[in-house]
Amino acid sequence: MRLVGLWAFVMAAPFLAAQADDDGRIFGVIPNNKTAQAAVVAAPLTAGDKFHLAFRDTVDPFTFVLAGFNAGVSQWGNGAPAFGQGGSGYAKRFGAAYADQAIGNYLAEAILPSLLKQDPRYFRMGTGGKWRRTKYALTRVVVTRTDAGKAVFNYSEIGGNAAAAAISTIYYPATERTAGEAGERYGVQIGSDAAFSVLLEFWPDMKRALFRK
């Protein structure tokens, strides 16, 4: 999830959802499909499970809304100016923003985790000091679990998003196909995923504080 769009929706979410009973939705709107408890020995995901996870994240209505929001921000700032303005320019930006998310989802949550036998879920610590938990959450972009439960370097996240950034040069305008532009998209995605991990880590605490649950 893109950091700018995610932050905007997190800030707006209390106004969008008066209550949040379902842990499958953060603030009632953001999908929470991949949280597991670190202290619990979770059954490993099959390759089919991983592809289903990527599919759910990709077709979720929030993903389309987020792509639309990011496309709007890009159009307002005239990002990728070769896309132009007006409805046509917005449609192109929306398509690119959605493709960024969809390709990244499948590479980082399904394809590479299946090939490398890594678990794409976020294993929530849930206890301990806030700084310790924040540090843990932020580092999950570089540390993950194998299907056997062993801590390893997160090749799926790092490699999957790098491959997605490289693939994005196919559908962005020529001016956006440089190594620098692809690197910027890659950095934003890694930063966004790290921030989202922090949200996943503290969502139960936030829910109790905001909604008394």
C-alpha positions as CSV (number, residue, x, y, z in Angstrom):
1,M,0.0,0.0,0.0
2,R,1.2,3.4,-1.0
3,L,2.3,5.4,2.1
4,V,0.5,8.7,1.1
5,G,-2.8,7.1,0.4
6,L,-2.6,4.8,3.4
7,W,-1.8,7.7,5.8
8,A,-4.7,9.7,4.5
9,F,-7.2,6.9,5.0
10,V,-5.9,6.1,8.4
11,M,-6.5,9.8,9.4
12,A,-9.9,9.8,7.8
13,A,-11.0,6.3,9.0
14,P,-12.5,7.3,12.4
15,F,-14.9,9.5,10.4
16,L,-15.7,6.6,8.0
17,A,-16.4,4.0,10.6
18,A,-18.2,4.6,13.8
19,Q,-17.3,1.2,15.1
20,A,-15.0,-1.7,14.2
21,D,-16.1,-5.1,15.3
22,D,-14.4,-7.1,12.5
23,D,-10.6,-7.7,12.9
24,G,-10.6,-8.4,9.1
25,R,-11.0,-4.6,8.6
26,I,-8.8,-2.0,10.3
27,F,-11.0,1.0,11.1
28,G,-13.7,-0.9,9.3
29,V,-12.2,-0.1,5.9
30,I,-8.6,-1.3,5.5
31,P,-8.3,-5.0,4.8
32,N,-6.4,-7.0,7.4
33,N,-6.0,-10.3,5.6
34,K,-2.6,-11.5,6.8
35,T,-2.0,-10.9,10.5
36,A,-1.0,-13.9,12.6
37,Q,0.1,-14.1,16.2
38,A,3.9,-14.5,16.7
39,A,3.4,-16.5,19.9
40,V,1.1,-19.0,18.1
41,V,2.5,-21.9,16.0
42,A,0.5,-21.2,12.9
43,A,0.0,-23.9,10.2
44,P,2.0,-23.1,7.1
45,L,0.3,-21.7,4.1
46,T,0.1,-23.7,1.0
47,A,1.0,-22.2,-2.4
48,G,-2.8,-22.0,-3.0
49,D,-3.3,-20.1,0.3
50,K,-0.6,-17.6,-0.7
51,F,-2.1,-16.9,-4.1
52,H,-5.5,-16.6,-2.5
53,L,-4.1,-14.0,-0.1
54,A,-2.6,-12.0,-2.9
55,F,-6.0,-12.2,-4.8
56,R,-7.9,-11.0,-1.8
57,D,-5.6,-8.0,-1.3
58,T,-5.7,-7.2,-5.0
59,V,-9.5,-7.3,-5.6
60,D,-10.5,-5.7,-2.2
61,P,-12.6,-2.6,-2.8
62,F,-10.1,-0.6,-0.6
63,T,-7.4,-1.4,-3.1
64,F,-9.3,0.3,-5.9
65,V,-10.2,3.3,-3.7
66,L,-6.5,3.6,-2.7
67,A,-5.4,3.4,-6.3
68,G,-8.0,6.1,-7.2
69,F,-6.7,8.3,-4.4
70,N,-3.1,7.9,-5.4
71,A,-4.0,8.6,-9.0
72,G,-5.8,11.8,-7.9
73,V,-2.8,13.0,-5.9
74,S,-0.5,12.3,-8.9
75,Q,-2.8,14.1,-11.2
76,W,-3.1,17.1,-8.9
77,G,0.7,17.3,-8.7
78,N,1.0,16.5,-12.4
79,G,3.1,13.4,-11.7
80,A,4.2,11.5,-14.8
81,P,3.2,14.5,-17.0
82,A,3.2,12.4,-20.1
83,F,0.0,10.9,-18.9
84,G,-1.7,14.2,-19.5
85,Q,-4.7,15.7,-17.7
86,G,-8.4,15.3,-17.8
87,G,-10.3,12.0,-17.7
88,S,-7.8,10.2,-19.9
89,G,-4.8,11.2,-17.8
90,Y,-6.6,10.2,-14.6
91,A,-7.5,6.8,-16.1
92,K,-3.9,6.2,-17.1
93,R,-2.7,7.2,-13.6
94,F,-5.3,5.0,-12.0
95,G,-4.3,2.0,-14.1
96,A,-0.6,2.5,-13.3
97,A,-1.3,2.9,-9.5
98,Y,-3.5,-0.2,-9.5
99,A,-1.0,-2.2,-11.5
100,D,1.7,-1.2,-9.0
101,Q,-0.3,-2.7,-6.2
102,A,-1.5,-5.8,-8.0
103,I,1.9,-6.8,-9.4
104,G,3.6,-6.1,-6.0
105,N,0.9,-8.2,-4.2
106,Y,1.4,-11.2,-6.4
107,L,5.1,-11.1,-6.4
108,A,5.6,-10.4,-2.7
109,E,2.7,-12.4,-1.3
110,A,2.3,-15.3,-3.7
111,I,4.9,-16.0,-6.4
112,L,8.2,-15.6,-4.5
113,P,6.8,-16.9,-1.1
114,S,5.7,-20.0,-2.9
115,L,9.0,-20.5,-4.7
116,L,11.2,-19.6,-1.7
117,K,8.9,-21.3,0.9
118,Q,8.5,-18.1,2.8
119,D,5.5,-17.0,4.8
120,P,4.0,-13.7,3.6
121,R,1.9,-13.1,6.7
122,Y,2.7,-10.5,9.4
123,F,3.3,-12.2,12.7
124,R,2.2,-9.7,15.4
125,M,4.3,-9.5,18.5
126,G,1.4,-8.1,20.6
127,T,3.3,-7.7,23.9
128,G,6.2,-5.7,25.2
129,G,7.2,-2.0,25.1
130,K,6.0,0.2,22.3
131,W,9.4,1.0,20.9
132,R,10.4,-2.7,20.9
133,R,7.2,-3.6,19.0
134,T,7.6,-0.7,16.6
135,K,11.2,-1.8,15.8
136,Y,10.0,-5.3,15.3
137,A,7.2,-4.2,13.0
138,L,9.5,-2.0,10.9
139,T,12.0,-4.7,10.4
140,R,9.5,-7.2,9.1
141,V,10.2,-5.9,5.6
142,V,13.7,-7.5,5.9
143,V,12.9,-10.4,8.2
144,T,10.2,-13.0,7.7
145,R,9.5,-16.6,8.5
146,T,9.9,-19.7,6.3
147,D,7.0,-22.1,6.0
148,A,8.8,-24.1,8.7
149,G,8.8,-21.1,11.1
150,K,12.5,-20.1,10.8
151,A,13.5,-16.4,10.8
152,V,15.2,-15.5,7.5
153,F,15.9,-12.6,5.2
154,N,12.7,-11.4,3.5
155,Y,13.6,-12.1,-0.1
156,S,10.0,-12.1,-1.0
157,E,9.3,-8.6,0.1
158,I,12.6,-7.1,-1.0
159,G,12.9,-9.0,-4.2
160,G,9.2,-9.0,-5.1
161,N,8.9,-5.2,-4.8
162,A,12.2,-4.7,-6.7
163,A,10.8,-6.9,-9.5
164,A,7.5,-5.0,-9.4
165,A,9.4,-1.7,-9.7
166,A,11.3,-3.0,-12.7
167,I,8.1,-4.3,-14.4
168,S,6.5,-0.9,-13.8
169,T,8.9,0.6,-16.4
170,I,6.8,-1.2,-19.0
171,Y,3.6,0.8,-18.4
172,Y,4.9,4.1,-17.2
173,P,5.8,6.8,-19.7
174,A,9.3,6.9,-21.0
175,T,10.2,9.8,-18.7
176,E,9.3,7.6,-15.7
177,R,11.3,4.6,-16.8
178,T,14.6,5.7,-15.5
179,A,16.4,3.8,-12.7
180,G,15.9,6.7,-10.4
181,E,12.1,6.8,-10.9
182,A,11.8,3.0,-10.5
183,G,14.0,3.2,-7.4
184,E,11.7,5.9,-6.0
185,R,8.7,3.7,-6.6
186,Y,10.5,0.8,-4.9
187,G,11.5,2.9,-1.9
188,V,8.0,4.3,-1.5
189,Q,6.6,0.7,-1.6
190,I,9.0,-0.6,1.0
191,G,8.4,2.3,3.3
192,S,4.7,1.9,2.8
193,D,4.8,-1.8,3.7
194,A,6.9,-1.0,6.8
195,A,4.4,1.6,7.9
196,F,1.6,-0.8,7.3
197,S,3.3,-3.4,9.5
198,V,3.3,-0.9,12.3
199,L,-0.4,-0.4,11.8
200,L,-1.0,-4.2,11.9
201,E,1.1,-4.5,15.1
202,F,-0.8,-1.8,17.0
203,W,-4.3,-2.1,15.5
204,P,-5.8,-4.1,18.5
205,D,-4.4,-1.5,20.9
206,M,-5.7,1.3,18.8
207,K,-9.1,-0.4,18.5
208,R,-9.4,-0.7,22.3
209,A,-8.4,2.9,22.8
210,L,-10.6,4.3,20.1
211,F,-13.7,2.1,20.3
212,R,-13.4,0.7,23.8
213,K,-13.1,-2.9,22.5
